Amino acid sequence: MQRFEYQQVRMGVETRLVVYAPDEACAVAACRAAYHRISELEAKMSDYRPDSELMLLCQRAVNRWVRVSRELFYVLWRAQKLAAQTAGAFDITLGPLVLLWREARRTKQLPDEATLNEAKARVGWQKLELSLRRRAVRLAIAHMRLDLGGIAKGYACDEALRTLKRFGIRRALVQMGGDLVTGEPPPEQSGWRIEVPGLDGQVQTLWLCRRALATSGSTEQYVEIGGKRYAHLIDPRTGLGLTRLTLARVQAPDGITADSLATAACIMGAEGIDQLKRLYPHATIEVQTRD
């Protein structure tokens, strides 16, 4: 078995595939299919592309049921399940507030109170309804905007790994930004060697096998206004980005679980770890915070 590694940009981040295959032709065919699968999911779940299935859904599903693809429905269902479990700490309807954060990052100004309240009125996980029988979605009010940034990449990693397996490649690693999933380990190894830094700068070495890892936090994407940092992770209670330094790291059986739990853990903070651990006993959850 030979090691092959490829990198391309998907869903706005560097997407790395590392595989062990008998020859380059086999590796290229499998990885090309895996990248294609991620591109298919990006076309369904992107909030940057106005023609994505997700963005078209936000326009068409106001007070009416709209049938969606199997993949999108599954991700929405998983998101709503976690939203209910965390009392809205994880919330994919935060899109209007995410847009305000992006504008604040560009202008270096916080939104005024009226603008913030108007956006918050269009947010709330209970305003998103799902019909399992119809495989359909309904939005309670107009101008809602769904954002799958805290869950879609983990799912895309899972799907890429499944695609590689269909091509006979089981020794593989898929990484998209802070999300990665691993299959069988490299030859003669017990796992994939992963180095992860903490808030204190210390680097921890992990060995992963058939396991997913997600890292989320407020250390990289933020805007500083008035001497205070506002991260890209939105706190539903304030409608603004997190102001405390937070780093969450989650290991789980699959990427969609690790990704979404890492986002939820950042919002809930260290005090929310016990609740998440009870809900997901097969996950390893760590949160570091610093004011």
C-alpha positions as a Markdown table, in Angstrom:
| # | Residue | x | y | z |
|---|---|---|---|---|
| 1 | Met | 0.0 | 0.0 | 0.0 |
| 2 | Gln | 1.3 | 3.5 | -0.9 |
| 3 | Arg | 0.4 | 6.8 | 0.7 |
| 4 | Phe | -1.2 | 9.5 | -1.4 |
| 5 | Glu | -2.3 | 13.0 | -0.3 |
| 6 | Tyr | -4.3 | 15.6 | -2.1 |
| 7 | Gln | -5.6 | 19.1 | -1.2 |
| 8 | Gln | -8.4 | 21.1 | -2.8 |
| 9 | Val | -10.7 | 23.9 | -1.5 |
| 10 | Arg | -14.2 | 22.8 | -0.7 |
| 11 | Met | -16.9 | 24.6 | 1.3 |
| 12 | Gly | -14.4 | 27.5 | 1.7 |
| 13 | Val | -11.7 | 25.6 | 3.4 |
| 14 | Glu | -8.7 | 23.5 | 2.5 |
| 15 | Thr | -9.9 | 19.9 | 2.2 |
| 16 | Arg | -7.2 | 17.3 | 2.6 |
| 17 | Leu | -7.5 | 13.6 | 1.7 |
| 18 | Val | -4.8 | 11.1 | 2.8 |
| 19 | Val | -5.3 | 7.6 | 1.5 |
| 20 | Tyr | -3.4 | 4.3 | 1.3 |
| 21 | Ala | -4.0 | 2.6 | -2.1 |
| 22 | Pro | -2.3 | 0.0 | -4.2 |
| 23 | Asp | -1.4 | 2.5 | -6.9 |
| 24 | Glu | -1.8 | 6.1 | -7.9 |
| 25 | Ala | -4.6 | 5.4 | -10.4 |
| 26 | Cys | -6.8 | 3.8 | -7.7 |
| 27 | Ala | -6.0 | 6.7 | -5.3 |
| 28 | Val | -6.8 | 9.4 | -7.9 |
| 29 | Ala | -10.1 | 7.8 | -9.0 |
| 30 | Ala | -11.3 | 7.4 | -5.4 |
| 31 | Cys | -10.3 | 10.9 | -4.3 |
| 32 | Arg | -11.8 | 12.5 | -7.3 |
| 33 | Ala | -15.1 | 10.8 | -6.5 |
| 34 | Ala | -14.7 | 12.0 | -2.8 |
| 35 | Tyr | -14.1 | 15.6 | -3.8 |
| 36 | His | -17.1 | 15.4 | -6.2 |
| 37 | Arg | -19.3 | 14.2 | -3.4 |
| 38 | Ile | -18.3 | 17.1 | -1.2 |
| 39 | Ser | -19.0 | 19.5 | -4.1 |
| 40 | Glu | -22.5 | 17.9 | -4.4 |
| 41 | Leu | -23.1 | 18.6 | -0.7 |
| 42 | Glu | -21.8 | 22.2 | -1.0 |
| 43 | Ala | -24.3 | 22.8 | -3.8 |
| 44 | Lys | -27.1 | 21.7 | -1.4 |
| 45 | Met | -25.9 | 23.3 | 1.9 |
| 46 | Ser | -23.9 | 26.4 | 1.2 |
| 47 | Asp | -25.1 | 29.7 | 2.6 |
| 48 | Tyr | -22.8 | 31.7 | 0.4 |
| 49 | Arg | -24.3 | 30.4 | -2.9 |
| 50 | Pro | -27.7 | 32.0 | -3.6 |
| 51 | Asp | -28.6 | 29.1 | -5.8 |
| 52 | Ser | -27.9 | 26.3 | -3.2 |
| 53 | Glu | -30.7 | 24.1 | -2.1 |
| 54 | Leu | -30.5 | 25.6 | 1.4 |
| 55 | Met | -30.8 | 29.2 | 0.2 |
| 56 | Leu | -33.6 | 28.5 | -2.2 |
| 57 | Leu | -35.4 | 26.7 | 0.7 |
| 58 | Cys | -35.2 | 29.8 | 2.8 |
| 59 | Gln | -37.1 | 31.7 | 0.0 |
| 60 | Arg | -39.7 | 29.0 | -0.8 |
| 61 | Ala | -40.6 | 27.4 | 2.5 |
| 62 | Val | -42.2 | 30.3 | 4.3 |
| 63 | Asn | -45.5 | 29.0 | 5.7 |
| 64 | Arg | -45.5 | 26.1 | 3.2 |
| 65 | Trp | -44.0 | 22.6 | 3.1 |
| 66 | Val | -41.1 | 22.2 | 0.7 |
| 67 | Arg | -39.7 | 18.7 | 0.0 |
| 68 | Val | -35.9 | 18.6 | 0.2 |
| 69 | Ser | -33.1 | 16.2 | -0.7 |
| 70 | Arg | -32.3 | 13.3 | 1.5 |
| 71 | Glu | -29.0 | 14.7 | 2.5 |
| 72 | Leu | -30.3 | 18.2 | 3.4 |
| 73 | Phe | -33.2 | 16.8 | 5.4 |
| 74 | Tyr | -30.9 | 14.5 | 7.4 |
| 75 | Val | -28.6 | 17.4 | 8.3 |
| 76 | Leu | -31.5 | 19.6 | 9.3 |
| 77 | Trp | -33.0 | 16.8 | 11.4 |
| 78 | Arg | -29.7 | 16.3 | 13.2 |
| 79 | Ala | -29.4 | 20.0 | 13.8 |
| 80 | Gln | -32.9 | 20.3 | 15.2 |
| 81 | Lys | -32.4 | 17.4 | 17.5 |
| 82 | Leu | -29.3 | 19.0 | 19.0 |
| 83 | Ala | -31.1 | 22.4 | 19.2 |
| 84 | Ala | -33.9 | 20.8 | 21.3 |
| 85 | Gln | -31.4 | 18.9 | 23.5 |
| 86 | Thr | -29.4 | 22.1 | 24.2 |
| 87 | Ala | -32.4 | 24.5 | 24.5 |
| 88 | Gly | -31.2 | 26.4 | 21.5 |
| 89 | Ala | -27.5 | 26.8 | 22.3 |
| 90 | Phe | -27.0 | 25.0 | 18.9 |
| 91 | Asp | -29.2 | 26.9 | 16.4 |
| 92 | Ile | -28.9 | 26.8 | 12.6 |
| 93 | Thr | -31.5 | 29.6 | 12.3 |
| 94 | Leu | -28.8 | 32.1 | 13.4 |
| 95 | Gly | -28.2 | 33.1 | 9.8 |
| 96 | Pro | -29.5 | 36.7 | 10.1 |
| 97 | Leu | -27.1 | 37.3 | 13.1 |
| 98 | Val | -24.2 | 35.7 | 11.2 |
| 99 | Leu | -24.7 | 38.2 | 8.4 |
| 100 | Leu | -24.6 | 41.0 | 11.0 |
| 101 | Trp | -21.3 | 39.6 | 12.3 |
| 102 | Arg | -19.8 | 39.5 | 8.8 |
| 103 | Glu | -20.8 | 43.1 | 8.3 |
| 104 | Ala | -19.3 | 44.1 | 11.7 |
| 105 | Arg | -16.1 | 42.4 | 10.7 |
| 106 | Arg | -16.0 | 44.4 | 7.5 |
| 107 | Thr | -16.9 | 47.8 | 9.0 |
| 108 | Lys | -15.5 | 47.3 | 12.5 |
| 109 | Gln | -18.8 | 48.5 | 13.9 |
| 110 | Leu | -21.5 | 46.7 | 16.0 |
| 111 | Pro | -25.1 | 46.7 | 14.7 |
| 112 | Asp | -27.4 | 49.2 | 16.4 |
| 113 | Glu | -30.0 | 47.9 | 18.8 |
| 114 | Ala | -32.9 | 48.2 | 16.3 |
| 115 | Thr | -31.0 | 46.3 | 13.7 |
| 116 | Leu | -29.9 | 43.6 | 16.1 |
| 117 | Asn | -33.5 | 43.2 | 17.5 |
| 118 | Glu | -34.9 | 42.9 | 13.9 |
| 119 | Ala | -32.4 | 40.1 | 13.1 |
| 120 | Lys | -33.1 | 38.3 | 16.4 |
| 121 | Ala | -36.9 | 38.3 | 15.6 |
| 122 | Arg | -36.1 | 36.1 | 12.6 |
| 123 | Val | -34.1 | 33.6 | 14.6 |
| 124 | Gly | -35.3 | 30.7 | 16.7 |
| 125 | Trp | -35.0 | 27.0 | 16.2 |
| 126 | Gln | -38.7 | 26.5 | 16.9 |
| 127 | Lys | -39.5 | 28.5 | 13.8 |
| 128 | Leu | -38.1 | 25.7 | 11.6 |
| 129 | Glu | -40.4 | 22.7 | 11.2 |
| 130 | Leu | -39.6 | 19.3 | 9.8 |
| 131 | Ser | -42.0 | 16.6 | 8.4 |
| 132 | Leu | -40.4 | 13.2 | 8.5 |
| 133 | Arg | -43.3 | 11.7 | 6.5 |
| 134 | Arg | -43.0 | 14.3 | 3.7 |
| 135 | Arg | -39.2 | 14.8 | 4.0 |
| 136 | Ala | -40.2 | 18.4 | 3.9 |
| 137 | Val | -39.4 | 21.7 | 5.7 |
| 138 | Arg | -41.5 | 24.7 | 6.7 |
| 139 | Leu | -40.4 | 28.1 | 8.0 |
| 140 | Ala | -42.7 | 30.0 | 10.3 |
| 141 | Ile | -41.8 | 33.6 | 9.1 |
| 142 | Ala | -40.3 | 35.3 | 6.1 |
| 143 | His | -36.7 | 36.3 | 5.7 |
| 144 | Met | -35.3 | 33.5 | 7.9 |
| 145 | Arg | -31.8 | 32.4 | 6.9 |
| 146 | Leu | -30.4 | 28.9 | 7.8 |
| 147 | Asp | -26.7 | 28.5 | 8.4 |
| 148 | Leu | -25.2 | 25.0 | 8.5 |
| 149 | Gly | -21.6 | 26.2 | 9.3 |
| 150 | Gly | -21.5 | 24.2 | 12.5 |
| 151 | Ile | -22.6 | 20.9 | 11.1 |
| 152 | Ala | -22.3 | 20.5 | 7.3 |
| 153 | Lys | -18.5 | 20.1 | 7.1 |
| 154 | Gly | -18.6 | 17.2 | 9.6 |
| 155 | Tyr | -21.2 | 15.5 | 7.5 |
| 156 | Ala | -19.3 | 16.2 | 4.3 |
| 157 | Cys | -16.2 | 14.5 | 5.8 |
| 158 | Asp | -18.4 | 11.4 | 6.7 |
| 159 | Glu | -19.7 | 11.3 | 3.1 |
| 160 | Ala | -16.2 | 11.6 | 1.6 |
| 161 | Leu | -15.0 | 8.7 | 3.7 |
| 162 | Arg | -18.0 | 6.6 | 2.7 |
| 163 | Thr | -17.2 | 7.4 | -0.9 |
| 164 | Leu | -13.5 | 6.3 | -0.5 |
| 165 | Lys | -14.7 | 3.0 | 1.1 |
| 166 | Arg | -16.9 | 2.3 | -2.0 |
| 167 | Phe | -13.7 | 2.5 | -4.0 |
| 168 | Gly | -12.1 | -0.1 | -1.7 |
| 169 | Ile | -10.0 | 2.5 | 0.2 |
| 170 | Arg | -10.4 | 2.0 | 4.0 |
| 171 | Arg | -7.1 | 3.4 | 5.3 |
| 172 | Ala | -8.0 | 7.1 | 4.9 |
| 173 | Leu | -8.2 | 10.5 | 6.6 |
| 174 | Val | -10.5 | 13.4 | 5.5 |
| 175 | Gln | -9.9 | 16.8 | 6.9 |
| 176 | Met | -11.9 | 20.0 | 6.2 |
| 177 | Gly | -10.6 | 22.9 | 8.3 |
| 178 | Gly | -11.1 | 22.0 | 12.0 |
| 179 | Asp | -13.1 | 18.8 | 11.2 |
| 180 | Leu | -11.6 | 15.4 | 10.3 |
| 181 | Val | -12.7 | 11.8 | 10.2 |
| 182 | Thr | -10.5 | 8.7 | 10.0 |
| 183 | Gly | -11.0 | 5.3 | 8.7 |
| 184 | Glu | -8.7 | 2.3 | 9.2 |
| 185 | Pro | -5.2 | 3.4 | 10.3 |
| 186 | Pro | -2.0 | 3.5 | 8.2 |
| 187 | Pro | -0.2 | 0.2 | 7.7 |
| 188 | Glu | 1.5 | -1.1 | 10.9 |
| 189 | Gln | 0.0 | 1.8 | 12.9 |
| 190 | Ser | -2.6 | 1.7 | 15.7 |
| 191 | Gly | -4.1 | 5.0 | 14.5 |
| 192 | Trp | -3.7 | 8.3 | 12.7 |
| 193 | Arg | -1.3 | 10.7 | 14.5 |
| 194 | Ile | -3.0 | 14.0 | 15.1 |
| 195 | Glu | -1.4 | 17.0 | 16.9 |
| 196 | Val | -3.8 | 19.5 | 18.4 |
| 197 | Pro | -2.9 | 22.8 | 20.2 |
| 198 | Gly | -4.7 | 24.2 | 23.2 |
| 199 | Leu | -5.3 | 27.8 | 24.4 |
| 200 | Asp | -2.2 | 27.5 | 26.5 |
| 201 | Gly | -0.1 | 26.7 | 23.4 |
| 202 | Gln | 0.6 | 23.2 | 24.5 |
| 203 | Val | 0.3 | 20.6 | 21.8 |
| 204 | Gln | -1.4 | 17.3 | 22.5 |
| 205 | Thr | -0.9 | 14.2 | 20.4 |
| 206 | Leu | -4.0 | 12.0 | 19.6 |
| 207 | Trp | -4.2 | 8.7 | 17.8 |
| 208 | Leu | -7.5 | 8.2 | 15.9 |
| 209 | Cys | -8.9 | 5.1 | 14.3 |
| 210 | Arg | -12.4 | 5.0 | 12.9 |
| 211 | Arg | -13.1 | 8.2 | 14.8 |
| 212 | Ala | -13.9 | 11.8 | 14.1 |
| 213 | Leu | -12.4 | 14.9 | 15.6 |
| 214 | Ala | -13.7 | 18.5 | 15.5 |
| 215 | Thr | -12.2 | 21.6 | 16.9 |
| 216 | Ser | -14.2 | 24.8 | 17.2 |
| 217 | Gly | -13.4 | 28.1 | 18.9 |
| 218 | Ser | -13.1 | 31.8 | 19.0 |
| 219 | Thr | -9.4 | 32.1 | 18.6 |
| 220 | Glu | -9.1 | 32.7 | 14.9 |
| 221 | Gln | -12.3 | 34.2 | 13.3 |
| 222 | Tyr | -13.1 | 37.3 | 15.2 |
| 223 | Val | -13.5 | 41.1 | 15.0 |
| 224 | Glu | -12.2 | 43.5 | 17.7 |
| 225 | Ile | -14.4 | 46.5 | 18.4 |
| 226 | Gly | -14.0 | 48.8 | 21.3 |
| 227 | Gly | -11.2 | 46.7 | 22.8 |
| 228 | Lys | -13.5 | 43.6 | 22.9 |
| 229 | Arg | -13.3 | 40.5 | 20.7 |
| 230 | Tyr | -16.4 | 39.2 | 19.0 |
| 231 | Ala | -16.0 | 35.7 | 17.5 |
| 232 | His | -17.9 | 34.3 | 14.5 |
| 233 | Leu | -19.7 | 31.9 | 16.9 |
| 234 | Ile | -23.0 | 33.6 | 17.8 |
| 235 | Asp | -24.4 | 33.5 | 21.3 |
| 236 | Pro | -28.2 | 33.1 | 20.9 |
| 237 | Arg | -28.7 | 34.9 | 24.2 |
| 238 | Thr | -27.0 | 38.1 | 23.1 |
| 239 | Gly | -27.2 | 37.9 | 19.3 |
| 240 | Leu | -23.5 | 38.8 | 19.2 |
| 241 | Gly | -20.3 | 36.8 | 18.7 |
| 242 | Leu | -18.8 | 35.1 | 21.8 |
| 243 | Thr | -16.5 | 37.5 | 23.7 |
| 244 | Arg | -14.6 | 35.0 | 25.8 |
| 245 | Leu | -11.8 | 32.9 | 24.4 |
| 246 | Thr | -13.1 | 29.4 | 23.9 |
| 247 | Leu | -11.7 | 26.3 | 22.4 |
| 248 | Ala | -13.8 | 23.1 | 22.1 |
| 249 | Arg | -12.5 | 19.7 | 21.0 |
| 250 | Val | -14.8 | 16.7 | 20.4 |
| 251 | Gln | -14.0 | 13.1 | 19.4 |
| 252 | Ala | -17.1 | 11.2 | 18.3 |
| 253 | Pro | -18.0 | 8.1 | 16.2 |
| 254 | Asp | -18.7 | 10.3 | 13.1 |
| 255 | Gly | -18.0 | 13.8 | 11.8 |
| 256 | Ile | -21.5 | 15.2 | 11.9 |
| 257 | Thr | -21.7 | 14.5 | 15.7 |
| 258 | Ala | -18.2 | 15.8 | 16.4 |
| 259 | Asp | -18.7 | 19.0 | 14.4 |
| 260 | Ser | -22.1 | 19.9 | 15.8 |
| 261 | Leu | -21.1 | 19.1 | 19.4 |
| 262 | Ala | -18.0 | 21.2 | 19.1 |
| 263 | Thr | -20.1 | 24.2 | 18.1 |
| 264 | Ala | -22.6 | 23.5 | 20.9 |
| 265 | Ala | -19.8 | 23.1 | 23.5 |
| 266 | Cys | -18.4 | 26.5 | 22.5 |
| 267 | Ile | -21.7 | 28.2 | 23.1 |
| 268 | Met | -22.5 | 26.4 | 26.3 |
| 269 | Gly | -19.0 | 26.7 | 27.8 |
| 270 | Ala | -17.4 | 24.5 | 30.3 |
| 271 | Glu | -20.5 | 24.5 | 32.4 |
| 272 | Gly | -22.4 | 22.7 | 29.6 |
| 273 | Ile | -20.0 | 19.8 | 29.2 |
| 274 | Asp | -21.7 | 17.5 | 31.7 |
| 275 | Gln | -25.1 | 17.9 | 29.9 |
| 276 | Leu | -23.5 | 17.1 | 26.5 |
| 277 | Lys | -21.7 | 14.1 | 27.9 |
| 278 | Arg | -24.9 | 12.7 | 29.3 |
| 279 | Leu | -26.6 | 13.1 | 25.9 |
| 280 | Tyr | -23.7 | 11.7 | 23.9 |
| 281 | Pro | -21.8 | 9.2 | 26.1 |
| 282 | His | -19.7 | 7.9 | 23.1 |
| 283 | Ala | -18.2 | 11.3 | 22.6 |
| 284 | Thr | -15.1 | 12.8 | 24.3 |
| 285 | Ile | -15.8 | 16.5 | 24.9 |
| 286 | Glu | -13.2 | 19.1 | 26.1 |
| 287 | Val | -13.7 | 22.8 | 26.5 |
| 288 | Gln | -11.2 | 25.5 | 27.4 |
| 289 | Thr | -12.2 | 29.0 | 28.2 |
| 290 | Arg | -10.4 | 32.2 | 29.1 |
| 291 | Asp | -11.9 | 35.7 | 29.6 |
